[in-house]
Amino acid sequence: MLFPEISGFGLLGLVSGFSKGVETMDEQWSVETLAIQGGYRPEAAQPRVTPIVQSTTFKYDNADHMASLFDLDCFDPMYTRIGNPTWAAFEQKMAEMEGGVGALATSSGQAASTLSILNICRSGEHVVTAGTLYGGTYSLFYNTLPKMGIEVTFVDPEASIEEIKSHFRPETKVLFAETIGNPGLNVLDFEKFSAVAKEMQVPLVIDNTFGTPYLCRPFEHGADIVIHSATKYIDGHATSVGGVIVDSGRFDWSNGRYPELTEPDSSYHGLCYTEKFGNMAYIIKARVQLMRDLGTSPSPFNTFMFNHGLETLHVRMQRHCENALEVAKRLELHPKVKWVSYPGLPSHPSYERVQKYLPKGASGVLTFGIEGGVEAGRRFMESTKLIAMVVHVGDVRSCVLHPASTTHRQLSEEQQIASGVTPDLIRLSVGIENVEDIIADIDQALAKS
């Protein structure tokens, strides 16, 4: 199957039998329908459910066919480090749900974040990012990327356009942010960040993990690249670790600032990605160069699980949002609770942005602080029965965490505050259990705090 025949579909993992039905998909289907029917459309006598292709390699009958794979003239599956039919179906579904031209599954959300930057940044270059990031991403940007020669500047996402622009340099290649900050729960001003990215001629890369493609589609608000930790709401059941990068296909990589995509790649006989692959240059390069060399590949089984998770994403997210909002309202009224932060509450600073960018709901995570500070917070977490103390969010099961002493403990107190983490902050990922059972568990734990 040559590239022109599958333009816009999952790459390097689709076998012809898996992809024929996809090409006739109704482009008007809603995100909810795509979550169930997207990515893989079987023909007669094929498996109704996307199969797990648990094979490292694939057989060919002649040398020319195999040579065309290595020359990137053919996109049949070659080797599961680069592509596999099972994860191709997941990639295709994610691209459809986000409204992009292509996607790349990765071994973790952290791998997706890393590849999204390394795909267009080299040593000596620079990234500007919102400072309100998940602790793992903050550590990646603050500690590891600088060791590779890539400098990162953290900015207040509430700063003015002019102030954010003042941190750009001639070598700045990316503007990065999260749809909903984790755990600060600030909702991004997409209009502002998109305006900055366009004026500075850099792509806007958005981590949409908390937003999910059901609640928010960042490409509709000016983003160029979207990433997810599929480990969270996409999986939804705390079974599988993985990530995904989705390419909008809209950014002009030929603007003179991205030689990684416009200059010859010696590892492919001088191939130029923008010339050969047009608006899919970014996502194809991420696969055939970075995935090839760094090996951050997901397992076929995990992407099979992500496909299953996506089938119920819209149903689960509705319940997550409903439950989280009700829990937040009750916590606001509790005498032992000092403050509550949930973007779906009218009292939250991001409430108006939720109406604009997340009209279906503000996701399932909230934070709060209780009287007694850190020690009271520890007692609260140790006293819950239904709600589990785990290092996770986005599960169907409710879970709780104290970020300052866990996910953000490697950061200084100043860095924690910049990320939205206060010493008394408790993060609650509200599951889809009966909301009255969740609230009863919170009440009894607060009574012991």
DRENDO-1510 file (C-alpha; in Angstrom, 1 decimal, always signed):
<recs>
REC; n; res; u; v; w
REC; 1; MET; +0.0; +0.0; +0.0 .
REC; 2; LEU; +1.7; +3.2; -1.2 .
REC; 3; PHE; +1.6; +6.4; +0.8 .
REC; 4; PRO; -0.8; +8.3; -1.5 .
REC; 5; GLU; -3.4; +5.6; -1.0 .
REC; 6; ILE; -3.5; +6.0; +2.8 .
REC; 7; SER; -2.9; +9.8; +3.2 .
REC; 8; GLY; -4.5; +10.9; +6.4 .
REC; 9; PHE; -4.6; +7.4; +8.0 .
REC; 10; GLY; -2.6; +5.5; +10.5 .
REC; 11; LEU; +0.9; +4.8; +9.1 .
REC; 12; LEU; +3.4; +1.9; +9.1 .
REC; 13; GLY; +1.0; -0.4; +10.8 .
REC; 14; LEU; -2.0; -0.7; +8.6 .
REC; 15; VAL; -2.3; -3.9; +6.5 .
REC; 16; SER; -4.5; -3.5; +3.5 .
REC; 17; GLY; -7.3; -5.7; +5.0 .
REC; 18; PHE; -7.4; -3.4; +8.0 .
REC; 19; SER; -7.5; -0.1; +6.2 .
REC; 20; LYS; -9.9; -0.5; +3.3 .
REC; 21; GLY; -13.0; +0.1; +5.4 .
REC; 22; VAL; -11.5; +3.2; +7.1 .
REC; 23; GLU; -11.1; +5.1; +3.8 .
REC; 24; THR; -14.9; +5.2; +3.3 .
REC; 25; MET; -15.7; +6.5; +6.8 .
REC; 26; ASP; -18.3; +9.1; +7.1 .
REC; 27; GLU; -16.4; +12.3; +7.9 .
REC; 28; GLN; -19.5; +13.8; +9.6 .
REC; 29; TRP; -19.6; +11.2; +12.4 .
REC; 30; SER; -19.5; +12.7; +15.9 .
REC; 31; VAL; -16.7; +12.2; +18.4 .
REC; 32; GLU; -18.9; +9.7; +20.3 .
REC; 33; THR; -19.4; +7.6; +17.2 .
REC; 34; LEU; -15.8; +7.8; +16.2 .
REC; 35; ALA; -14.8; +6.6; +19.7 .
REC; 36; ILE; -16.6; +3.4; +18.9 .
REC; 37; GLN; -16.4; +2.9; +15.2 .
REC; 38; GLY; -13.3; +4.9; +14.3 .
REC; 39; GLY; -9.9; +3.6; +13.3 .
REC; 40; TYR; -10.8; +0.1; +12.2 .
REC; 41; ARG; -13.7; -1.0; +9.9 .
REC; 42; PRO; -13.6; -4.7; +9.1 .
REC; 43; GLU; -14.7; -6.2; +5.8 .
REC; 44; ALA; -16.6; -9.5; +5.4 .
REC; 45; ALA; -15.3; -12.3; +7.5 .
REC; 46; GLN; -12.8; -10.1; +9.3 .
REC; 47; PRO; -12.7; -9.8; +13.1 .
REC; 48; ARG; -15.4; -7.4; +14.4 .
REC; 49; VAL; -13.0; -6.2; +17.2 .
REC; 50; THR; -9.6; -4.8; +16.3 .
REC; 51; PRO; -7.3; -7.9; +16.6 .
REC; 52; ILE; -4.1; -7.9; +18.7 .
REC; 53; VAL; -1.2; -8.5; +16.2 .
REC; 54; GLN; +1.3; -9.8; +18.7 .
REC; 55; SER; +4.1; -10.1; +16.3 .
REC; 56; THR; +7.5; -8.3; +16.1 .
REC; 57; THR; +7.8; -8.7; +12.4 .
REC; 58; PHE; +6.0; -9.3; +9.1 .
REC; 59; LYS; +6.7; -11.5; +6.1 .
REC; 60; TYR; +7.3; -10.3; +2.5 .
REC; 61; ASP; +7.7; -12.3; -0.7 .
REC; 62; ASN; +10.3; -10.2; -2.6 .
REC; 63; ALA; +13.3; -8.0; -1.9 .
REC; 64; ASP; +11.9; -5.0; -3.8 .
REC; 65; HIS; +8.9; -4.8; -1.5 .
REC; 66; MET; +11.1; -4.8; +1.5 .
REC; 67; ALA; +13.4; -2.2; +0.0 .
REC; 68; SER; +10.4; +0.1; -0.6 .
REC; 69; LEU; +9.7; -0.1; +3.2 .
REC; 70; PHE; +13.2; +1.2; +4.1 .
REC; 71; ASP; +13.0; +3.9; +1.4 .
REC; 72; LEU; +9.6; +5.1; +2.9 .
REC; 73; ASP; +7.9; +4.5; -0.5 .
REC; 74; CYS; +5.6; +1.9; +1.1 .
REC; 75; PHE; +3.8; +1.9; +4.4 .
REC; 76; ASP; +3.0; -1.7; +5.0 .
REC; 77; PRO; +4.0; -3.0; +8.5 .
REC; 78; MET; +7.7; -3.7; +8.8 .
REC; 79; TYR; +8.7; -4.1; +12.4 .
REC; 80; THR; +6.7; -3.5; +15.6 .
REC; 81; ARG; +9.2; -1.0; +17.0 .
REC; 82; ILE; +8.1; +1.4; +14.3 .
REC; 83; GLY; +4.5; +0.3; +13.5 .
REC; 84; ASN; +2.0; -2.4; +14.2 .
REC; 85; PRO; -1.6; -3.0; +12.8 .
REC; 86; THR; -3.1; -2.9; +16.3 .
REC; 87; TRP; -1.6; +0.4; +17.3 .
REC; 88; ALA; -2.2; +1.7; +13.9 .
REC; 89; ALA; -6.0; +1.3; +14.5 .
REC; 90; PHE; -5.6; +3.2; +17.8 .
REC; 91; GLU; -3.6; +5.9; +16.1 .
REC; 92; GLN; -6.2; +6.3; +13.4 .
REC; 93; LYS; -9.0; +6.5; +15.8 .
REC; 94; MET; -7.2; +9.2; +17.9 .
REC; 95; ALA; -6.4; +11.2; +14.7 .
REC; 96; GLU; -10.1; +11.1; +13.7 .
REC; 97; MET; -11.3; +12.0; +17.2 .
REC; 98; GLU; -8.9; +15.0; +17.5 .
REC; 99; GLY; -9.4; +16.0; +13.9 .
REC; 100; GLY; -5.8; +15.5; +12.9 .
REC; 101; VAL; -4.1; +14.0; +9.8 .
REC; 102; GLY; -2.1; +11.3; +11.6 .
REC; 103; ALA; -1.0; +10.1; +15.0 .
REC; 104; LEU; +1.8; +8.1; +16.7 .
REC; 105; ALA; +1.3; +5.9; +19.7 .
REC; 106; THR; +4.1; +5.8; +22.3 .
REC; 107; SER; +5.2; +3.7; +25.2 .
REC; 108; SER; +4.0; +6.4; +27.8 .
REC; 109; GLY; +2.7; +9.9; +28.0 .
REC; 110; GLN; +6.1; +11.0; +29.0 .
REC; 111; ALA; +7.5; +9.5; +25.8 .
REC; 112; ALA; +4.9; +11.5; +23.8 .
REC; 113; SER; +5.9; +14.7; +25.5 .
REC; 114; THR; +9.6; +14.0; +24.9 .
REC; 115; LEU; +9.2; +13.1; +21.2 .
REC; 116; SER; +6.9; +16.0; +20.5 .
REC; 117; ILE; +9.8; +18.3; +21.4 .
REC; 118; LEU; +12.8; +16.3; +20.1 .
REC; 119; ASN; +11.1; +15.9; +16.7 .
REC; 120; ILE; +11.7; +19.6; +16.0 .
REC; 121; CYS; +14.3; +20.8; +18.6 .
REC; 122; ARG; +18.0; +20.1; +18.6 .
REC; 123; SER; +20.8; +21.1; +20.9 .
REC; 124; GLY; +21.1; +24.9; +21.2 .
REC; 125; GLU; +17.4; +25.5; +20.7 .
REC; 126; HIS; +14.7; +26.7; +23.1 .
REC; 127; VAL; +11.2; +26.0; +24.3 .
REC; 128; VAL; +8.7; +28.3; +26.0 .
REC; 129; THR; +6.1; +26.5; +28.2 .
REC; 130; ALA; +3.3; +27.3; +30.6 .
REC; 131; GLY; +4.7; +26.8; +34.1 .
REC; 132; THR; +1.6; +25.0; +35.4 .
REC; 133; LEU; +2.6; +21.5; +34.2 .
REC; 134; TYR; +2.3; +18.0; +35.5 .
REC; 135; GLY; +5.3; +17.2; +37.7 .
REC; 136; GLY; +6.8; +14.7; +35.3 .
REC; 137; THR; +6.6; +17.1; +32.4 .
REC; 138; TYR; +8.1; +19.9; +34.5 .
REC; 139; SER; +11.0; +17.6; +35.5 .
REC; 140; LEU; +11.5; +16.6; +31.9 .
REC; 141; PHE; +11.7; +20.3; +30.8 .
REC; 142; TYR; +13.6; +21.6; +33.8 .
REC; 143; ASN; +16.2; +18.8; +34.3 .
REC; 144; THR; +16.5; +16.5; +31.3 .
REC; 145; LEU; +16.0; +18.6; +28.2 .
REC; 146; PRO; +18.7; +21.1; +29.3 .
REC; 147; LYS; +21.2; +18.2; +29.5 .
REC; 148; MET; +20.4; +17.6; +25.8 .
REC; 149; GLY; +21.2; +21.3; +25.1 .
REC; 150; ILE; +17.5; +22.4; +24.8 .
REC; 151; GLU; +16.7; +25.3; +27.1 .
REC; 152; VAL; +13.2; +25.8; +28.5 .
REC; 153; THR; +11.6; +28.9; +29.8 .
REC; 154; PHE; +8.6; +28.6; +32.1 .
REC; 155; VAL; +6.0; +31.4; +31.9 .
REC; 156; ASP; +2.8; +32.2; +33.8 .
REC; 157; PRO; -0.1; +31.2; +31.5 .
REC; 158; GLU; -2.0; +34.2; +32.8 .
REC; 159; ALA; +0.7; +36.6; +31.7 .
REC; 160; SER; -0.1; +39.0; +28.8 .
REC; 161; ILE; +0.7; +38.3; +25.2 .
REC; 162; GLU; +3.5; +40.8; +25.3 .
REC; 163; GLU; +5.0; +39.3; +28.4 .
REC; 164; ILE; +4.9; +35.8; +27.0 .
REC; 165; LYS; +6.4; +37.0; +23.7 .
REC; 166; SER; +9.3; +38.6; +25.6 .
REC; 167; HIS; +10.6; +35.2; +26.6 .
REC; 168; PHE; +11.0; +34.1; +23.0 .
REC; 169; ARG; +14.4; +34.0; +21.3 .
REC; 170; PRO; +15.4; +33.5; +17.7 .
REC; 171; GLU; +16.1; +29.8; +18.5 .
REC; 172; THR; +12.7; +29.2; +20.2 .
REC; 173; LYS; +11.0; +26.3; +18.4 .
REC; 174; VAL; +7.9; +25.4; +20.5 .
REC; 175; LEU; +5.2; +26.9; +22.7 .
REC; 176; PHE; +3.9; +24.2; +25.0 .
REC; 177; ALA; +0.9; +24.1; +27.5 .
REC; 178; GLU; -1.8; +21.8; +29.0 .
REC; 179; THR; -5.5; +22.1; +28.3 .
REC; 180; ILE; -6.1; +21.8; +32.1 .
REC; 181; GLY; -3.1; +22.2; +34.3 .
REC; 182; ASN; -2.2; +19.3; +36.5 .
REC; 183; PRO; -2.8; +19.7; +39.4 .
REC; 184; GLY; -3.3; +23.5; +39.3 .
REC; 185; LEU; -6.5; +23.0; +37.2 .
REC; 186; ASN; -6.1; +26.2; +35.3 .
REC; 187; VAL; -7.8; +26.1; +31.9 .
REC; 188; LEU; -5.6; +27.4; +29.2 .
REC; 189; ASP; -6.5; +30.6; +27.3 .
REC; 190; PHE; -6.2; +29.0; +23.9 .
REC; 191; GLU; -7.0; +32.2; +22.0 .
REC; 192; LYS; -4.0; +33.9; +23.7 .
REC; 193; PHE; -1.5; +31.1; +23.3 .
REC; 194; SER; -2.5; +30.5; +19.7 .
REC; 195; ALA; -2.1; +34.1; +18.9 .
REC; 196; VAL; +1.4; +34.1; +20.4 .
REC; 197; ALA; +2.4; +30.9; +18.6 .
REC; 198; LYS; +1.2; +32.2; +15.2 .
REC; 199; GLU; +2.9; +35.6; +15.6 .
REC; 200; MET; +6.2; +33.9; +16.7 .
REC; 201; GLN; +5.8; +31.3; +13.9 .
REC; 202; VAL; +6.2; +28.3; +16.2 .
REC; 203; PRO; +3.8; +25.3; +16.7 .
REC; 204; LEU; +1.5; +25.3; +19.8 .
REC; 205; VAL; +1.8; +21.8; +21.4 .
REC; 206; ILE; -1.0; +21.0; +23.8 .
REC; 207; ASP; -1.2; +18.2; +26.4 .
REC; 208; ASN; -4.9; +17.3; +26.2 .
REC; 209; THR; -4.7; +14.5; +28.8 .
REC; 210; PHE; -7.3; +16.0; +31.2 .
REC; 211; GLY; -9.3; +17.5; +28.3 .
REC; 212; THR; -9.6; +14.3; +26.3 .
REC; 213; PRO; -10.8; +14.5; +22.7 .
REC; 214; TYR; -14.4; +14.2; +23.9 .
REC; 215; LEU; -14.3; +17.3; +26.2 .
REC; 216; CYS; -11.9; +19.5; +24.2 .
REC; 217; ARG; -10.5; +19.4; +20.7 .
REC; 218; PRO; -7.5; +21.8; +20.8 .
REC; 219; PHE; -7.0; +21.9; +17.0 .
REC; 220; GLU; -10.3; +23.8; +16.9 .
REC; 221; HIS; -8.8; +26.4; +19.1 .
REC; 222; GLY; -5.5; +27.0; +17.3 .
REC; 223; ALA; -3.3; +24.1; +18.5 .
REC; 224; ASP; -0.9; +22.4; +16.0 .
REC; 225; ILE; +0.2; +19.3; +17.9 .
REC; 226; VAL; -1.8; +17.4; +20.6 .
REC; 227; ILE; -0.4; +14.9; +23.0 .
REC; 228; HIS; -2.0; +12.6; +25.6 .
REC; 229; SER; -1.0; +10.3; +28.3 .
REC; 230; ALA; -3.2; +7.5; +27.2 .
REC; 231; THR; -2.6; +5.9; +30.6 .
REC; 232; LYS; -5.2; +8.2; +32.1 .
REC; 233; TYR; -8.7; +8.7; +30.7 .
REC; 234; ILE; -8.1; +7.0; +27.4 .
REC; 235; ASP; -7.4; +3.7; +29.1 .
REC; 236; GLY; -9.7; +4.7; +32.0 .
REC; 237; HIS; -9.2; +1.5; +34.0 .
REC; 238; ALA; -5.6; +1.8; +35.3 .
REC; 239; THR; -4.4; -1.2; +33.2 .
REC; 240; SER; -2.0; +0.2; +30.6 .
REC; 241; VAL; +0.8; +2.8; +30.2 .
REC; 242; GLY; +1.1; +4.6; +26.9 .
REC; 243; GLY; +0.9; +7.9; +25.1 .
REC; 244; VAL; +0.0; +9.4; +21.7 .
REC; 245; ILE; +0.9; +12.3; +19.6 .
REC; 246; VAL; -1.6; +13.7; +17.1 .
REC; 247; ASP; -0.6; +16.1; +14.2 .
REC; 248; SER; -3.1; +18.7; +12.9 .
REC; 249; GLY; -1.3; +18.9; +9.6 .
REC; 250; ARG; -1.8; +22.7; +9.6 .
REC; 251; PHE; +1.5; +24.1; +10.7 .
REC; 252; ASP; +3.8; +25.4; +8.0 .
REC; 253; TRP; +7.1; +23.6; +8.6 .
REC; 254; SER; +8.6; +25.3; +5.5 .
REC; 255; ASN; +8.7; +28.7; +7.1 .
REC; 256; GLY; +12.5; +28.6; +7.3 .
REC; 257; ARG; +12.7; +27.7; +11.0 .
REC; 258; TYR; +12.6; +23.9; +10.9 .
REC; 259; PRO; +15.5; +22.4; +9.1 .
REC; 260; GLU; +14.8; +19.0; +10.8 .
REC; 261; LEU; +11.9; +18.7; +8.5 .
REC; 262; THR; +13.0; +20.6; +5.4 .
REC; 263; GLU; +16.6; +19.6; +5.0 .
REC; 264; PRO; +17.8; +16.2; +3.7 .
REC; 265; ASP; +17.8; +13.3; +6.2 .
REC; 266; SER; +21.0; +11.3; +5.6 .
REC; 267; SER; +19.5; +8.3; +7.3 .
REC; 268; TYR; +17.0; +8.0; +4.4 .
REC; 269; HIS; +19.3; +8.8; +1.5 .
REC; 270; GLY; +18.7; +12.6; +1.7 .
REC; 271; LEU; +14.9; +12.4; +1.9 .
REC; 272; CYS; +13.2; +15.7; +2.8 .
REC; 273; TYR; +10.1; +15.2; +4.9 .
REC; 274; THR; +8.1; +18.3; +3.9 .
REC; 275; GLU; +8.8; +17.6; +0.2 .
REC; 276; LYS; +7.8; +13.9; +0.3 .
REC; 277; PHE; +5.0; +13.9; +2.9 .
REC; 278; GLY; +3.5; +17.4; +2.8 .
REC; 279; ASN; +1.3; +18.1; +5.8 .
REC; 280; MET; +2.2; +14.8; +7.4 .
REC; 281; ALA; +5.9; +15.6; +7.6 .
REC; 282; TYR; +6.0; +16.1; +11.4 .
REC; 283; ILE; +4.2; +12.9; +12.4 .
REC; 284; ILE; +5.9; +10.7; +9.9 .
REC; 285; LYS; +9.4; +12.0; +10.9 .
REC; 286; ALA; +8.5; +11.3; +14.6 .
REC; 287; ARG; +7.8; +7.7; +13.7 .
REC; 288; VAL; +10.5; +6.8; +11.1 .
REC; 289; GLN; +13.3; +8.7; +12.7 .
REC; 290; LEU; +12.7; +9.1; +16.5 .
REC; 291; MET; +10.7; +6.0; +17.1 .
REC; 292; ARG; +13.2; +4.1; +15.0 .
REC; 293; ASP; +16.2; +5.4; +17.0 .
REC; 294; LEU; +14.8; +5.8; +20.5 .
REC; 295; GLY; +12.5; +2.8; +20.5 .
REC; 296; THR; +9.7; +4.4; +22.7 .
REC; 297; SER; +7.2; +1.9; +21.2 .
REC; 298; PRO; +3.9; +0.8; +22.9 .
REC; 299; SER; +3.0; -2.9; +23.1 .
REC; 300; PRO; +0.3; -4.1; +20.8 .
REC; 301; PHE; -1.7; -5.3; +23.8 .
REC; 302; ASN; -1.6; -1.9; +25.4 .
REC; 303; THR; -2.9; -0.2; +22.3 .
REC; 304; PHE; -5.6; -2.9; +22.1 .
REC; 305; MET; -6.6; -1.8; +25.6 .
REC; 306; PHE; -6.6; +1.9; +24.6 .
REC; 307; ASN; -8.9; +1.1; +21.8 .
REC; 308; HIS; -11.3; -0.5; +24.2 .
REC; 309; GLY; -11.0; +2.5; +26.6 .
REC; 310; LEU; -11.9; +4.9; +23.8 .
REC; 311; GLU; -15.1; +3.0; +23.1 .
REC; 312; THR; -16.5; +4.2; +26.4 .
REC; 313; LEU; -14.6; +7.5; +26.8 .
REC; 314; HIS; -17.6; +9.7; +26.1 .
REC; 315; VAL; -19.9; +7.8; +28.6 .
REC; 316; ARG; -17.2; +7.7; +31.3 .
REC; 317; MET; -16.3; +11.4; +30.9 .
REC; 318; GLN; -19.9; +12.5; +31.3 .
REC; 319; ARG; -20.1; +10.6; +34.6 .
REC; 320; HIS; -16.6; +11.8; +35.7 .
REC; 321; CYS; -17.7; +15.4; +35.1 .
REC; 322; GLU; -21.1; +15.1; +36.8 .
REC; 323; ASN; -19.6; +13.4; +39.8 .
REC; 324; ALA; -16.7; +15.8; +40.1 .
REC; 325; LEU; -18.9; +18.8; +40.0 .
REC; 326; GLU; -21.2; +17.4; +42.7 .
REC; 327; VAL; -18.3; +16.6; +44.9 .
REC; 328; ALA; -16.8; +20.0; +44.4 .
REC; 329; LYS; -20.1; +21.7; +45.4 .
REC; 330; ARG; -20.4; +19.6; +48.5 .
REC; 331; LEU; -16.8; +20.3; +49.5 .
REC; 332; GLU; -17.4; +24.0; +49.2 .
REC; 333; LEU; -20.0; +23.8; +51.9 .
REC; 334; HIS; -18.0; +21.6; +54.3 .
REC; 335; PRO; -16.7; +23.4; +57.4 .
REC; 336; LYS; -13.4; +21.6; +57.5 .
REC; 337; VAL; -12.5; +22.6; +53.9 .
REC; 338; LYS; -10.6; +25.8; +53.4 .
REC; 339; TRP; -10.8; +26.0; +49.6 .
REC; 340; VAL; -11.9; +24.0; +46.6 .
REC; 341; SER; -10.6; +24.3; +43.0 .
REC; 342; TYR; -12.6; +22.8; +40.2 .
REC; 343; PRO; -13.0; +24.6; +36.9 .
REC; 344; GLY; -16.6; +23.7; +36.6 .
REC; 345; LEU; -17.5; +25.7; +39.7 .
REC; 346; PRO; -18.7; +29.3; +39.1 .
REC; 347; SER; -16.2; +30.4; +41.8 .
REC; 348; HIS; -13.2; +29.1; +39.8 .
REC; 349; PRO; -11.1; +31.6; +37.9 .
REC; 350; SER; -11.3; +29.4; +34.7 .
REC; 351; TYR; -15.0; +29.0; +34.8 .
REC; 352; GLU; -15.6; +31.2; +31.8 .
REC; 353; ARG; -13.0; +29.4; +29.8 .
REC; 354; VAL; -14.7; +26.1; +30.6 .
REC; 355; GLN; -17.9; +27.4; +29.0 .
REC; 356; LYS; -15.8; +28.3; +25.9 .
REC; 357; TYR; -13.4; +25.4; +25.5 .
REC; 358; LEU; -14.9; +22.6; +27.6 .
REC; 359; PRO; -18.7; +23.0; +27.3 .
REC; 360; LYS; -19.3; +19.3; +28.0 .
REC; 361; GLY; -17.6; +19.4; +31.3 .
REC; 362; ALA; -14.4; +20.2; +33.2 .
REC; 363; SER; -13.1; +16.7; +33.5 .
REC; 364; GLY; -12.9; +14.6; +36.7 .
REC; 365; VAL; -10.1; +16.0; +38.8 .
REC; 366; LEU; -10.4; +18.6; +41.6 .
REC; 367; THR; -8.2; +19.8; +44.4 .
REC; 368; PHE; -8.9; +21.2; +47.8 .
REC; 369; GLY; -7.3; +22.1; +51.1 .
REC; 370; ILE; -8.4; +21.4; +54.6 .
REC; 371; GLU; -7.9; +22.9; +58.0 .
REC; 372; GLY; -4.8; +21.5; +59.6 .
REC; 373; GLY; -2.5; +21.7; +56.5 .
REC; 374; VAL; -0.2; +18.9; +55.5 .
REC; 375; GLU; -0.7; +16.6; +58.5 .
REC; 376; ALA; -4.5; +16.9; +58.3 .
REC; 377; GLY; -4.2; +16.1; +54.6 .
REC; 378; ARG; -2.2; +13.0; +55.3 .
REC; 379; ARG; -4.7; +11.8; +57.8 .
REC; 380; PHE; -7.5; +12.4; +55.4 .
REC; 381; MET; -5.9; +10.3; +52.7 .
REC; 382; GLU; -5.1; +7.5; +55.1 .
REC; 383; SER; -8.8; +7.5; +56.3 .
REC; 384; THR; -10.6; +7.1; +53.0 .
REC; 385; LYS; -12.0; +3.6; +52.4 .
REC; 386; LEU; -13.7; +3.8; +49.0 .
REC; 387; ILE; -11.2; +6.3; +47.6 .
REC; 388; ALA; -7.7; +4.8; +47.1 .
REC; 389; MET; -4.4; +6.6; +47.7 .
REC; 390; VAL; -2.6; +5.9; +44.5 .
REC; 391; VAL; -0.3; +7.7; +42.1 .
REC; 392; HIS; -2.8; +8.0; +39.3 .
REC; 393; VAL; -5.8; +10.0; +37.8 .
REC; 394; GLY; -8.4; +9.3; +35.2 .
REC; 395; ASP; -9.4; +5.9; +36.6 .
REC; 396; VAL; -13.0; +4.7; +36.8 .
REC; 397; ARG; -12.2; +4.3; +40.5 .
REC; 398; SER; -11.9; +7.4; +42.7 .
REC; 399; CYS; -8.4; +8.1; +43.9 .
REC; 400; VAL; -6.6; +10.7; +46.1 .
REC; 401; LEU; -3.0; +12.1; +46.3 .
REC; 402; HIS; -1.0; +14.7; +48.0 .
REC; 403; PRO; +1.1; +16.1; +45.1 .
REC; 404; ALA; +3.6; +18.1; +47.2 .
REC; 405; SER; +4.9; +15.0; +48.9 .
REC; 406; THR; +4.5; +12.6; +45.9 .
REC; 407; THR; +4.3; +13.6; +42.2 .
REC; 408; HIS; +5.9; +17.1; +42.7 .
REC; 409; ARG; +8.2; +16.2; +45.6 .
REC; 410; GLN; +11.3; +16.5; +43.4 .
REC; 411; LEU; +10.5; +20.2; +42.8 .
REC; 412; SER; +11.6; +23.0; +45.1 .
REC; 413; GLU; +8.8; +24.7; +47.1 .
REC; 414; GLU; +9.1; +27.7; +44.7 .
REC; 415; GLN; +8.7; +25.4; +41.7 .
REC; 416; GLN; +5.8; +23.7; +43.3 .
REC; 417; ILE; +4.0; +27.0; +43.9 .
REC; 418; ALA; +4.7; +28.0; +40.2 .
REC; 419; SER; +3.1; +24.7; +39.1 .
REC; 420; GLY; +0.0; +25.4; +41.3 .
REC; 421; VAL; +0.9; +23.0; +44.1 .
REC; 422; THR; +0.5; +24.4; +47.6 .
REC; 423; PRO; +1.6; +22.4; +50.7 .
REC; 424; ASP; -2.0; +21.7; +51.7 .
REC; 425; LEU; -3.3; +20.7; +48.3 .
REC; 426; ILE; -5.1; +17.4; +48.0 .
REC; 427; ARG; -5.8; +16.1; +44.5 .
REC; 428; LEU; -9.0; +14.0; +44.1 .
REC; 429; SER; -9.6; +12.1; +40.9 .
REC; 430; VAL; -13.3; +11.5; +41.0 .
REC; 431; GLY; -14.4; +8.1; +39.6 .
REC; 432; ILE; -17.7; +7.0; +38.2 .
REC; 433; GLU; -19.0; +5.2; +41.3 .
REC; 434; ASN; -22.3; +6.4; +42.9 .
REC; 435; VAL; -21.6; +10.0; +43.8 .
REC; 436; GLU; -23.3; +9.7; +47.2 .
REC; 437; ASP; -20.9; +6.8; +48.1 .
REC; 438; ILE; -18.0; +9.0; +47.2 .
REC; 439; ILE; -19.2; +11.9; +49.2 .
REC; 440; ALA; -20.0; +9.6; +52.2 .
REC; 441; ASP; -16.4; +8.4; +52.2 .
REC; 442; ILE; -15.1; +12.0; +52.0 .
REC; 443; ASP; -17.3; +13.0; +54.9 .
REC; 444; GLN; -16.1; +10.2; +57.2 .
REC; 445; ALA; -12.4; +10.8; +56.3 .
REC; 446; LEU; -12.8; +14.5; +57.0 .
REC; 447; ALA; -14.3; +13.7; +60.4 .
REC; 448; LYS; -11.0; +11.9; +61.2 .
REC; 449; SER; -8.7; +14.7; +59.9 .
</recs>
